[in-house]
Amino acid sequence: MTINRIFIAFMTVCGLAAAGVLILFPQSREFRVAPYFWVLITMAVFEGIAFSVTRGAPGTVITMESRMIGFVIAIALMFLVPYMAGLPLVPLF
């Protein structure tokens, strides 16, 4: 399994986890760090760990396409799952 597929799977889990937090704790929307940034922070942590473990060797760095796909999936899940659960949409900023 390539690092790109692992990253996309990780971002899917992060999107579902963020959605779960928003459903279980609706007051978390008013937290100092917006839910949008939760996804960006987890992306940065994953990329930092992946880079440090593989030392940036060719073929082990996450491609830009995978970053965008993972980001879009996580944000879409973070918005759609709570919306389908009956909560109003989360403001982006």
N, C-alpha and C positions, 0 to 999 in steps of 0.2 A: 504494500500500500504506500503510495507516495505521500509526501508531506502536504501536497495540495488537497488531497482527499481527506486526510486527517484534519486539516484546517477547516474545511467546509463542514465536516461532521461536528467538529468542536464548536463552530459558530452556530450551527443548528441547535446544539445543546444549550449554548449560552442564550440564544434567542428565546428558547422555551423556558429557561431558568428565569430570565428577566420578566417574561410574561407571567410566570408563576408568582414571582414576588409582587408584581403589580396587581394580580388578582387577589392574593392572600392579604396583602397589606396595601390597600388603596392609598393610604396616606404617604406612601413612599414616593408618590409623584411629586410631592412638595419638598423632597429631600434637596439638600444644597446642590448635589451633583445630579443633573437631569438624567433620566433613563437612557437617553440617546448616547450619553458619554459612558455609560456602563459598558456598552458594546465596544466602543473605541478603546476603553481601558483593557478589556479582556483580549482584544486583538493585539494590542501592544505587548501585553504580558506573554501571550503565546508566541509572538514573533521574537521577542527577546530571548525566551527560553530556547526556542528552536534554533536561533542563530548562535547562542552560546554553546549549545550541545554539539552542533555540527560544525562550528567555527566558520560558518559561511562558505562551506565547500560548494563547488559548482554542482548544481542539480539538487541541492538541499534547501535552497531558498524558496520561499513562497512566491509564486508568480503574481503579478498585478491582477490578472483575470480572476485568480482564486480569491484574492483579497476582496475584490469588488463583489464577486458572487457570494462569498461568506458574509460580507457586510450587509448586502441587500437581503439575504435570507434571514439573518438575525433581526434586522430592523422590521422586516415584514412580519415575522413571527411575534415580535414584541408588541406590535400594534394590533395584529389580527386576532390573536388568541384572546386577549382581554375584551376586544370588541365583540367577538363571538360569544363570550361569557356574559355579555350584557353591560359591560362598563363603557363609559364614554371614552372617546379617543384621547390618548395621552398627548399633551402639547410637546412639540419638539424641543423648544428652548424655554 
